[in-house]
């Protein structure tokens, strides 16, 4: 992913609400599976890591990205933005 594409996705992510929250129990297999399933209907997923979660948001982002086959767009504070191109429900056209 180029820096231009990443900047475009960051702009889109600013306007969207978080789809998932990771709390006290941390990153569970159920959360990972729910994120994977959400990529069937959307390409950009925003996740909030709550303050009571003791895991590092950067590590959580890379772990979820590895497990779901997506790319980390950004991690700012406790917000994670992931992108995975959809073949069936393509909505986001990345600049080249």
Residue pairs with C-beta under 8 A, 6 or more apart in sequence:
1 71
1 73
1 83
1 94
4 95
5 94
5 95
6 73
6 74
8 94
8 95
9 44
9 73
9 81
9 83
9 92
9 94
10 73
10 74
10 81
12 44
12 92
13 44
13 46
13 73
13 74
13 81
16 44
16 46
17 46
18 46
18 47
18 48
18 79
19 38
19 42
19 45
19 46
19 47
20 31
20 34
20 35
20 38
20 45
20 47
20 48
21 47
21 48
21 49
21 50
22 31
22 47
22 48
22 49
22 50
22 53
22 55
22 60
23 50
23 52
23 53
24 50
24 52
24 53
26 53
26 54
26 55
26 60
27 55
27 60
27 63
27 64
32 63
32 64
32 67
32 68
35 45
35 47
35 64
35 68
35 82
36 67
36 68
38 45
39 45
39 68
39 70
39 84
39 86
40 86
40 88
40 89
41 89
42 86
42 89
42 91
43 83
43 84
43 85
43 86
43 89
43 90
43 91
43 92
44 73
44 81
44 82
44 83
44 92
45 70
45 81
45 82
45 83
45 84
46 79
46 80
46 81
46 82
47 60
47 61
47 64
47 79
47 80
47 81
47 82
48 78
48 79
48 80
49 55
49 57
49 60
49 78
49 79
49 80
50 78
51 78
53 60
57 75
57 77
57 78
57 79
57 80
58 75
60 80
61 72
61 75
61 80
61 82
62 72
64 70
64 80
64 82
65 71
65 72
65 82
68 82
68 84
69 84
70 82
70 83
70 84
71 82
71 83
71 84
72 80
72 81
72 82
73 81
73 82
73 83
74 80
74 81
75 81
83 92
85 92
85 94
